[in-house]
């Protein structure tokens, strides 16, 4: 006890209690065993730690409420994963922390912390009503500092407070149509969708149009004061945590149907977007992933964009002779509707979409090919999440491209860099072995009936028939290579992507694309490349074959481009191979965006 009492860090209350116990030892009706247990308990480090926590809570309780240090612990955890990832093979501590931070229970705890810190939880308490006469409407007065954020019901030239307004169709009054997440109006917590705008800077807006209100706002300086009638039945709005990969380009100022061009968010095909609100059926609110600008912007919803693309495809189909591609996959966006005036007021639903009349690239396809287009899905957005490299479980590398584009040579060179690391599955065939061929080396030789049974059972990733013999690659052979810890290299037909792109395999898909016709012809002829259209590889490519390579590549990209993780243009073989090596290293060492279902 003397040693404990001498410890200046020991809690005084425990010291006094221990002293009192010692003084009363002779008078207590207890055995030496009971006294020793109680004495040891009062001197234990565990009890001391609990008392310190209790006192800390009491000290903080003197304040009115707790204040979280930060509200983005989940994001910080992801950043820590990125930092320690290169060191997990060097430091056991880093490896242990890396695995710990990926445990679902810890991530759930961090998400719950952030939700509480951001006050993103239910139920939401109602606002305290203002004291007003019983016969008068409740009015709230909100003051905001004018900033570079949009508030408009028309084509505004000056962003203001981070909301949009419109004329209510039934009452004719000016109401808040949309509050942009992260904007000044949203941060205030006082302006909500459906609130009626009565006055702006003491100017009555009754009978005015959204453009009239916009002019008042544009003429205002410094603080802007709104007098609002709160909307009835207003519910809380939770910020979504959904991330998506965009499969089309979008430019707000070219879209005649967006309610507010200044509120729009431009993005490119392949960008990762954080969808913060999907409350509006036609216009979502989103931020680019990693963008420091906290204010969200408007983008077309999946339903609206699909409607645009399907409208374009229906128009294209009526041309009978050609398929028009505009802007790559994603189809005709706003630029496809020239000459149609934009709406003069903020509209919640888009007007009727007119036929697409934009300048488009024309590519001739056969009727059979065009039927493929009709059967394909409409790519707009794909929900994604980050997948971290898994030690000992490499993602398969899939090379997709047209015949003759150079996939086989790139694969051969990659295998040559490390024959103990890269593996390719051995295909099956129904043809008999030729002289010198060994079963299980060049091919697995099986009967046609066996191969047909496997095809019907869905065991083959791809299959085809050549000169009366069947050929195919089994799913099991690919999975066995992955399970053995090798990097599986695949060079399948593009139609096999549907079976390959699964949560079980998690492939990284690289599209090998040819350069322009003249450059393709020049580089292949200079390298004395042999035609892959000739079974004996005894001659060079013809101009028609070069054209077929480009034609097939454009068709593959149009139909399956939204499934590609990387595109490499094989203009110069050495340069293309360098890009391939970089891509493979990135898959092995960096967290990458994949379909969200792959990490759930």
N, C-alpha and C positions, 0 to 999 in steps of 0.2 A: 504494500500500500504506500510505503514511503516513496518508492520509485514513481508510482503513479501520481502521487500528490506533487512531486517535484516537477512533473511535466507541465510546463506553462501552457501547452496547447490543450490540456485536458479540460473538458467542460466543468465549470465551477459547481454546477448543480450535482453532477455525478461525484465530484470530490467531496462535497458536503454530505451527500447521502452515504458514501462509503465511510466517512469519518464517524457519522452518527451510528452506523451499524457496528463499527468497532467499539465505540464507547458503550453501546448497549449489549454487547456480546454476552456478558455475564447474566444479564437479566432476561434474555430471550429464552423462551422454552423450546429450544431447537438443538438438534444434535450437531456435532462437528461437521458431519457430512452435509447437512442442510445449510449450515453457515458458510462452508467452503463453496458450495454451489452458488449461493447468492453473491458472495464476495467476488468469485471469478466472473460471474455475469456482469456485475457493475464495472469490472475492469476490462471487459472484452472490447476489442477493436470494433467488432460488429455493432455493439450497442452504442459505442461512441460515434460511429459513422451515422447511425440512425438519428441520434440526438442532434448532430450537426445539420442533417437534412431538415429535421423538424424546426430547428431554430431559424434556418435559412428561409423556410416557407413562412414562418411567422414574421420575419423581418420584411419579406416581400409583401406579405399580406397587409402591412401598414399602408402600402400604396393602394390605389383604388383597383388596379388590375395588373395582371402580368403583361409584359411587353416582349413578344418574340424577337430574338436577335435578327432573324432573317425569315423569309417566307419562300425560299427556293432551295430547300435542302436536297430535294430530289435532283434538281439540276446540278447542284454542286457535287452530288454523289456520282453523277454521270461524267462530270469533268474530271473527278478523281480517277475514275476508271480509265479515261483516256490517258491520264498522266502516268499511271502505274503500269499500263498494259505493256510498254516496251521492257519492263523490268521483271515481269513475272517469272521469266526463265533464269533470272540472275539472283533474285532475292526471295527466300521462302516467305518472309514477312509480307512482301508485295503480293505474292501469289495468294497467301491466306486472306489478305484484305480484299483482293480482287474477287475471290470466290464469295467472301462474306457480303460484299456490297451487292452481289447479284441474287442473294437469297430473297425469295418473295416476301417472307415475313418482315425483313428489315426494310425492303422497298415499300411495303404496305404501311409500315410505321412512319417512314419519311413522308409518304403521300398524305397520311392523316395529319401529320404535323403541319405540312404546307397548307392543307385545307383549313385547319383551325387558324393558322397565322394569317391567311388571306380572308378569314371570315366567310369561307365558302362552304357553308353548312346550313342544314335545315333543322328545325323550322325557323323561319325568319320572323323576327318580331315586328309587329306593325309600327309605323311611325307614330310618334306622339302627335295627336291632332292639335291644331292651333285653336286658341280660344276665340270663337266667333259666335255671333248671334245665331239662334236656332233657325232663323229664316234665311240665312245667308249661306252661300256655298263656301266650302273650305278653300282657302287660297294659300299657296305657298310662294314665297319670294326667294328667288335664287340669284346669286351674284357669281359670275364667272369672269375670269380674266381673259380677254381676247387673245387668241393664239392662232398658230398656223394649222387649224383643223377645220374640216368642212361642216357647215350647217347650211343646207340649201334644199329647195324644192324644185329648183330649175338648174340651168347651166350657170353655176356660180363661177366668178372669176377670182374669188378670194376665200380661202379656207378660214373658219372662224372657231367653232367650239366643239366639234366632234359629235354631231348629230344631224339627222335629216328631218325635214318637216314636210307636211302635205296638207291639202285641203280635205277634210272629212267629207265623203260623198253624201252622207245623210244630213249632217248638220251644217255643212258649209264652213265650219270653223277650222282654224289652223291648229293642227295637233302635231305632236312629236311622232314621226314615223319610225325612226330607228335611232338607237344610241350606239355609237361605235365603241367597242370594247377598248379600254385603255386610253380613251380620249378624255378631254376635260370634263365633258358632261358625265361620262361614266365614273370618273374619279371622284366627282363631287358626291355621287350617290343620291342626288336630289332630283335628277331629271330622268323620267321614265317614259317608255313607249306608251302612247295614248294620252299623255298629259295635254290639256288644252292650253294654248298660248293666248293669254288675254292681253298682256302689254309687254313691250320691249323698250326698256329705257323710258318708262312712263308714257309711251306712245301706244294708244289703243289700236289693236290690229284687227278689230271686228270689221268684216267686209273686205279685208285686204287679201291679196293673193300671196302665195309663197315668194314670188319675185319681189313684191312690195316689202315683205318682211326682210328679205335678203338685203335690199337696199338700205334699210334702217341699220342692219347689222354692219354692213360695209362702211357706213358713215360713222359708226361708233368708235370711240377711242378708249383704251384702258378697260375698265370694268363694264360688263354688260349685265343689266338687271332684267330678269324675266319674272313676270307675274303669271303663275300657272294654276290651273284647276287640276288637281290630281286625278289620274285615271282610276276608275273603279275596278276592283278585283285584280289589282296589279300583283303579279307573282314574282318571286325572285328569279334571277337569271344566272345560272351556273356557267362558268367558262369551261368549254369542252377541252379535253386533252388530246383530241384526235389529231394525228399527223397523216398527211396524204402526199403521194407523189403525183404531180400534175402530168398528164399525158397530152397536153396541147399548150400552145402559146396563147397568152391573153394580154390585150392592151386596152385599158379602160377607156381612153380617149377615142378609140376607134369603135367603141360599142355604143350604138344609138339608143340602146334600151336600158342602160344602167341608170338608176335613179339619180345618182350624183357622181359625175366623172371624177371630181377631185377626191371623192371618198374611195375610188377604185384602187385595187392592188394589181399592178402589172406582174406577170411572171412568165417564165419560159418552160417549155416542156422539160421535165426532169427535175424541176425545183421541188423542194420539200416545203410544204405549207402546214402551218399550225392552224387548224380550223377551230376558232374559239366560239363560234355560234352558228347553229343550223336552224335557228328559230324561224327564219323566213324561208318559204318553200322555194323561192327563186334566187335569192341573193344571200349567200353565206358571208360571214365575216372571218377573215383569216390574216395571219402574219406569215412572212417568210421565216422558216426555222433559222434561229440564230440572229435574226434581225434585232438590233437594239431599240428600234422604234416600237414602243409598247402599244401604239394605236393600231388597231386592226383596220383592214380595208375590205371593200366589197369585191366579191368574185362571184361568177355565176355558179349556181348550185349544180349538183350532178344531174338532177332532173331537167333543168333548163338547158344545160350543155348537151345532154343526150338528145333532147328535142331538136336542137339546132343541127346536130350531126345527122340525125335520121331524116330531117327535112332536106338536108343537102344530098344525102344518098338517094332519096326518092327522086329528087330532081335530076341527079346524075344518071340514074337508071333509065329515065325517060329518053335520054339521048341516043340509046340503042347501039351506038358505034364506039363510044369510048367512056372511060371512067375518069372523072375529073378529081384530082387530088389538090386540095388547097391547104398549104401550110403544114403538110405532113399529117401524121395521125392526130386526131383531135378535130380534124375537119374544118369547116368554114366557121370562123368565129365572127365577131362583129363586122370585120372588114368585108364580109360577103354580102352586105346589104347596103350598097351605095344608093344615094338618092332618097333614102327613107329618113324623114326628119326625126330627130330625137324627141322624146316626150317633153312637154313644157312644164309638167309638174312631177313631183316625186310619186312614182307609181309602185305599188306593192307587187303587182303581177305584170308580166311582160305583155306587150301587145302581140297581135298575130304576127308570126314570122313570115315575111314575104319570101319568094323564091330567091335562091342564091344567084347573084349575077356578077360575082367577082372575077377578076382575071385568075385563071387557074392553069396548072400544068396538066397537059393532056397526055395520058399514057394508054396505048391500045392494049386491051386484054380480050381474050376469047370469052364467049358466053359462059363456058364452064368455069373459068376463073372468076367471072363476075358473080356467079352463084356462091363462090366461097366468100366473097365480100359480104353478101347478104346474111350468111350464116355466122359471121364473126361477131363477137361482142362489140359494144360501143365503148371504147376506152376514154374515160374522162379523168377520174381520180382513183387512186388505189391507196387504201389505208396501209400505213407502214409503221414499223418500229425498228429500233436499232438491234442488230444481231452482233454479239461480240465473238471474236475468234474462240473456238473451243479446242484446247490442247488435245492432240491425238485424234481429232475428228475433223478432217479437212472438208471443205465444201467442194463438190465436183465442179470442174471448169468445163463449160459447154461452149463449143465454137459453132456458131450458126452462120450460114452464108450460102450463096449460090454455087453450083458446081463450076469449078474452074477459077474460083476467086483466090485460092491459095490456102485454104484451111488445113489441108493435109500436110503441106510443107511446114506451116507454122507449128502444127502439133508435133511433127517429127523433130523439129529443132528444139522445142521445149522439152521433150522427153530426153533428148541427147544431153541437155544441161545437167540432168540428174536422173539416171535410170533407176536408182533405188527409191526415188521419191514419187515419180509419176508413173501411173499405170493406165492402160486402156483395156476395156473389157474385150474378151475374145468372143467374136460373133458365132452364131449357130448357122448351119446350112444343111440343106437336104441333099446336096450333090455329093457324089462319092469322092473320096480323097484322091488327089493326083500323086504322081510319083514324087516321093521325097517329103510329102506333107505328113505331119504328125497330129493325131487327134489331141486337141487341147492346146495346140501351139498356134497354128494359123487360124484354125476353126475348130468348133465342136461339130463333129459329123453325126447327124441324127437322121432318122427316117422322116419322110415327108409327113406321114400320119402323126408322128410325135410333135413335129413343128406346128402342124395345123391345130393340134389339140392345145398346145401352149398359146397359140394366137387366140383361139376361141376363149381360153381361160384368162386372157388379159395379162399373161406373164411376160410379154415382150414389149419393150419400149418402142421399138420400131421394127418393121419387117417389110419385105418386098420380094418380088419375083423377077429373076433374070435368066433368060434362056431356059425356062422350064424348071428352074431350081429356086427354092425359097431361101432367103437369108434373113437373119434377125438378131437383135441384141436383147438379152433378158434383163429384167429389172433386178433379179437376184444377183447377177454377176456384178452389176454396178454397186449394189449395196454391200456386197462382200468386200470390194476394193476399199470402200469408204470405212467399213468397220475394221479393216486391217490397218488403218492409219495412213494409207496412201492418198495421194491426190489423184482422183479419177479424171482423166481427160476424155471427153466425148465429142464426137464430130457427127451428130445425127442429122437426119432430115428434119426440116423445120416443123413438120407436122408432129414430131415426137415431143415438142416443147410442152404440150398439154399434159403428157404423162410424166415428164421429167420435173416440171416446176411444182414440186410438192413439199409440204412441211417436213417429210421424212428425209428427202435428199438435200433440200435447200441449195440448189445449184446457183452458180454465178454464170450468167449467160452473156457471152461476148459475140457481137455481130461483126463479122468480117465483111467490110464493104469495099467495092471496087472504086477506083477513081473515075474521073470523066473518061469518055470513050477514047479520045486522042491520047491521053496519058496512059491509059490502060494498054492500048495497042503499042505505044512506043516502048514502055517498060518491059512488056512481055516479049516483044520481038527482040529487044536488045539482050535480054537474058536467055534467048533461044528456048523459051518455055514450050513444053510439049502439050499438045491439046489433050484435055481430059475427056473430050467428046469422042476421041478416037481410042478404041479399046486397046490398041497396041502402042499408043503414045508415040507414033512414028512420024508425026508432023506437027507443025505449029498451028496456032489458032487462026481461024479465018475471021474476016470482018463480021460475018453473020454470027459467029460464035461469041465474039466480043460483045456484040449487041445483045445476044441472049443472056450473057452474064449480067449485064447492067439491067436488062429488063427483069430478070428473075430476082435480082437484088432489090429492085424497087418494089416488086410485088411482095416479097418477104417482109420488107420493112413496113410497108403499108398495113399488112395483115397482123404482124407480130411485133412491131416496133415497141409497143408498150410493155413487152416482156423482157426487153434487153436491159442489162445492167451497164453495159459498156459497148461503145462502137469504135472499131479500129479500121481506118481506111488503109487498105493494103495497096498503096501506090508504090512505095519502095519496100521490098521484102525485109531488108535489114532494119529499117526504121519501124515497120509494123511489128517485127519480132521484139524490138526493144520495148515498145508500148505494151505488148502482151506480157512480157516479163514483169514490168512495173505493175500491171493490173493484177497479176497472180500474187505478187508480194503484198499488195494492198489487201487482198482477200485474206491472206494469212495473218496480217498484223493489225488491221484497223477494224473498228466497229462500222458496219455498213447498214444502210436502210434496206429492209426486206419486207415482204408482206407481213402485216401484223399477226396473222394466224400462225406464222412460223415461230414466234417467240412466246406464244400464249401457253 
